[in-house]
């Protein structure tokens, strides 16, 4: 499987991670409805559509509020490059989350 956001970003918010006590478990690490998307575990390779992920050292809000930050993120760019031609559109990811 491809590497997930918490493996690359080393945020410590994965289950059992170093910062779980302080910041809580990240929803990307536990969101099973996105399991397998872009080859990731749970939501680990679709974190940009998830509320409550950790970016820039703080917990982020909604997709609309964090989109610009996500598009500038090295991990987001890495997934886009690695899965070029097979990227699942954000609109489809939102349907999966409903």
C-alpha atoms as an extended CHARMM CRD file, in Angstrom:
* protein
*
        98  EXT
         1         1  UNK       CA              0.0000000000        0.0000000000        0.0000000000  PROA      1               0.0000000000
         2         2  UNK       CA              1.0250000000        3.5850000000       -0.6060000000  PROA      2               0.0000000000
         3         3  UNK       CA              2.0970000000        5.7350000000        2.3230000000  PROA      3               0.0000000000
         4         4  UNK       CA             -0.5980000000        7.5960000000        4.2250000000  PROA      4               0.0000000000
         5         5  UNK       CA             -0.5850000000       11.2410000000        5.2730000000  PROA      5               0.0000000000
         6         6  UNK       CA              0.3840000000       10.4980000000        8.8920000000  PROA      6               0.0000000000
         7         7  UNK       CA              3.3650000000        8.4470000000        7.7110000000  PROA      7               0.0000000000
         8         8  UNK       CA              4.6410000000       11.2340000000        5.4890000000  PROA      8               0.0000000000
         9         9  UNK       CA              3.6930000000       14.2480000000        7.6270000000  PROA      9               0.0000000000
        10        10  UNK       CA              4.6240000000       12.5500000000       10.9250000000  PROA      10              0.0000000000
        11        11  UNK       CA              1.8250000000       14.3730000000       12.7630000000  PROA      11              0.0000000000
        12        12  UNK       CA              1.5020000000       11.7430000000       15.4870000000  PROA      12              0.0000000000
        13        13  UNK       CA             -2.3070000000       11.6460000000       15.2130000000  PROA      13              0.0000000000
        14        14  UNK       CA             -2.6120000000        8.0770000000       13.9000000000  PROA      14              0.0000000000
        15        15  UNK       CA             -4.0340000000        5.4620000000       16.2620000000  PROA      15              0.0000000000
        16        16  UNK       CA             -1.3930000000        5.0150000000       18.9640000000  PROA      16              0.0000000000
        17        17  UNK       CA              0.5060000000        8.0890000000       17.7340000000  PROA      17              0.0000000000
        18        18  UNK       CA              2.6490000000       10.3730000000       19.8900000000  PROA      18              0.0000000000
        19        19  UNK       CA              0.2520000000       13.3470000000       19.7770000000  PROA      19              0.0000000000
        20        20  UNK       CA             -3.0720000000       11.5460000000       20.2100000000  PROA      20              0.0000000000
        21        21  UNK       CA             -3.3340000000       12.5300000000       23.8790000000  PROA      21              0.0000000000
        22        22  UNK       CA             -2.7650000000       16.1810000000       23.0380000000  PROA      22              0.0000000000
        23        23  UNK       CA             -4.6340000000       16.5280000000       19.7190000000  PROA      23              0.0000000000
        24        24  UNK       CA             -6.7910000000       13.4150000000       19.3760000000  PROA      24              0.0000000000
        25        25  UNK       CA             -6.8370000000       10.7520000000       16.6870000000  PROA      25              0.0000000000
        26        26  UNK       CA             -7.0870000000       12.2400000000       13.2080000000  PROA      26              0.0000000000
        27        27  UNK       CA            -10.2550000000       11.3770000000       11.3020000000  PROA      27              0.0000000000
        28        28  UNK       CA             -8.1280000000       10.4800000000        8.2600000000  PROA      28              0.0000000000
        29        29  UNK       CA             -6.6030000000        7.6450000000       10.2720000000  PROA      29              0.0000000000
        30        30  UNK       CA             -9.9660000000        6.1300000000       11.2020000000  PROA      30              0.0000000000
        31        31  UNK       CA            -12.3440000000        6.9800000000        8.3310000000  PROA      31              0.0000000000
        32        32  UNK       CA            -13.0650000000        3.5470000000        6.8710000000  PROA      32              0.0000000000
        33        33  UNK       CA            -15.4070000000        4.7980000000        4.1450000000  PROA      33              0.0000000000
        34        34  UNK       CA            -12.3420000000        6.0680000000        2.2650000000  PROA      34              0.0000000000
        35        35  UNK       CA            -10.2930000000        2.8980000000        2.7680000000  PROA      35              0.0000000000
        36        36  UNK       CA             -8.3560000000        2.0360000000       -0.3640000000  PROA      36              0.0000000000
        37        37  UNK       CA             -8.7910000000        5.4230000000       -2.0420000000  PROA      37              0.0000000000
        38        38  UNK       CA             -5.5360000000        6.1720000000       -3.8660000000  PROA      38              0.0000000000
        39        39  UNK       CA             -4.1230000000        3.0040000000       -2.2880000000  PROA      39              0.0000000000
        40        40  UNK       CA             -4.2820000000        4.3020000000        1.2720000000  PROA      40              0.0000000000
        41        41  UNK       CA             -5.4070000000        3.0230000000        4.6390000000  PROA      41              0.0000000000
        42        42  UNK       CA             -8.7360000000        4.5100000000        5.7480000000  PROA      42              0.0000000000
        43        43  UNK       CA             -8.6960000000        8.2060000000        4.7190000000  PROA      43              0.0000000000
        44        44  UNK       CA             -4.9030000000        8.4240000000        4.7130000000  PROA      44              0.0000000000
        45        45  UNK       CA             -4.6400000000        9.3690000000        1.0390000000  PROA      45              0.0000000000
        46        46  UNK       CA             -7.7210000000       11.5760000000        0.8280000000  PROA      46              0.0000000000
        47        47  UNK       CA             -7.1490000000       13.7510000000        3.8980000000  PROA      47              0.0000000000
        48        48  UNK       CA             -7.9430000000       16.9610000000        2.0180000000  PROA      48              0.0000000000
        49        49  UNK       CA            -11.6790000000       16.1950000000        1.9880000000  PROA      49              0.0000000000
        50        50  UNK       CA            -11.8160000000       15.5400000000        5.7160000000  PROA      50              0.0000000000
        51        51  UNK       CA            -12.6590000000       17.9620000000        8.4980000000  PROA      51              0.0000000000
        52        52  UNK       CA            -10.3990000000       17.8950000000       11.5520000000  PROA      52              0.0000000000
        53        53  UNK       CA             -7.0730000000       16.9200000000       10.0030000000  PROA      53              0.0000000000
        54        54  UNK       CA             -3.8860000000       18.5320000000       11.3200000000  PROA      54              0.0000000000
        55        55  UNK       CA             -2.1430000000       20.9630000000        8.9970000000  PROA      55              0.0000000000
        56        56  UNK       CA              0.4220000000       23.5750000000        9.8580000000  PROA      56              0.0000000000
        57        57  UNK       CA              0.4300000000       22.4800000000       13.4920000000  PROA      57              0.0000000000
        58        58  UNK       CA             -3.2800000000       23.0520000000       14.1060000000  PROA      58              0.0000000000
        59        59  UNK       CA             -6.5040000000       21.1810000000       13.5890000000  PROA      59              0.0000000000
        60        60  UNK       CA             -8.2210000000       22.3180000000       10.4000000000  PROA      60              0.0000000000
        61        61  UNK       CA            -11.8770000000       22.9740000000        9.6810000000  PROA      61              0.0000000000
        62        62  UNK       CA            -14.0600000000       22.2370000000        6.6890000000  PROA      62              0.0000000000
        63        63  UNK       CA            -12.9740000000       21.3580000000        3.1670000000  PROA      63              0.0000000000
        64        64  UNK       CA            -13.8300000000       24.8620000000        1.9440000000  PROA      64              0.0000000000
        65        65  UNK       CA            -11.8150000000       26.4800000000        4.7260000000  PROA      65              0.0000000000
        66        66  UNK       CA             -8.7040000000       24.3750000000        4.2010000000  PROA      66              0.0000000000
        67        67  UNK       CA             -8.6900000000       23.7310000000        0.4450000000  PROA      67              0.0000000000
        68        68  UNK       CA             -6.0300000000       26.3250000000       -0.4160000000  PROA      68              0.0000000000
        69        69  UNK       CA             -3.6960000000       24.9460000000        2.2710000000  PROA      69              0.0000000000
        70        70  UNK       CA             -4.2460000000       21.3970000000        1.0530000000  PROA      70              0.0000000000
        71        71  UNK       CA             -3.5350000000       22.2660000000       -2.5600000000  PROA      71              0.0000000000
        72        72  UNK       CA             -0.1960000000       23.7460000000       -1.4690000000  PROA      72              0.0000000000
        73        73  UNK       CA              0.6490000000       20.6950000000        0.6930000000  PROA      73              0.0000000000
        74        74  UNK       CA              3.5580000000       18.4900000000       -0.3820000000  PROA      74              0.0000000000
        75        75  UNK       CA              1.6100000000       15.3430000000        0.5310000000  PROA      75              0.0000000000
        76        76  UNK       CA             -1.3960000000       16.3870000000       -1.5920000000  PROA      76              0.0000000000
        77        77  UNK       CA              0.9490000000       17.0750000000       -4.5050000000  PROA      77              0.0000000000
        78        78  UNK       CA              2.6570000000       13.7150000000       -3.9760000000  PROA      78              0.0000000000
        79        79  UNK       CA             -0.6620000000       11.8360000000       -4.1550000000  PROA      79              0.0000000000
        80        80  UNK       CA             -1.6580000000       13.7920000000       -7.2610000000  PROA      80              0.0000000000
        81        81  UNK       CA              1.6350000000       12.8450000000       -8.9230000000  PROA      81              0.0000000000
        82        82  UNK       CA              1.7200000000        9.2000000000       -7.7970000000  PROA      82              0.0000000000
        83        83  UNK       CA             -1.8860000000        8.5540000000       -8.7970000000  PROA      83              0.0000000000
        84        84  UNK       CA             -2.0040000000       10.7580000000      -11.8940000000  PROA      84              0.0000000000
        85        85  UNK       CA             -4.8440000000        9.6450000000      -14.1280000000  PROA      85              0.0000000000
        86        86  UNK       CA             -6.5060000000        7.7120000000      -11.2900000000  PROA      86              0.0000000000
        87        87  UNK       CA             -7.3170000000       10.5410000000       -8.8730000000  PROA      87              0.0000000000
        88        88  UNK       CA            -10.7890000000       10.2510000000       -7.3960000000  PROA      88              0.0000000000
        89        89  UNK       CA            -12.5520000000       13.6200000000       -7.6680000000  PROA      89              0.0000000000
        90        90  UNK       CA            -13.2960000000       15.3340000000       -4.3630000000  PROA      90              0.0000000000
        91        91  UNK       CA            -16.9940000000       15.3490000000       -5.2520000000  PROA      91              0.0000000000
        92        92  UNK       CA            -16.9470000000       11.5290000000       -5.4190000000  PROA      92              0.0000000000
        93        93  UNK       CA            -15.0470000000       11.3300000000       -2.1360000000  PROA      93              0.0000000000
        94        94  UNK       CA            -17.7600000000       13.4410000000       -0.4730000000  PROA      94              0.0000000000
        95        95  UNK       CA            -20.4100000000       11.0010000000       -1.7490000000  PROA      95              0.0000000000
        96        96  UNK       CA            -18.4130000000        8.1590000000       -0.1810000000  PROA      96              0.0000000000
        97        97  UNK       CA            -18.4450000000       10.0360000000        3.1300000000  PROA      97              0.0000000000
        98        98  UNK       CA            -22.2320000000       10.4230000000        3.2000000000  PROA      98              0.0000000000
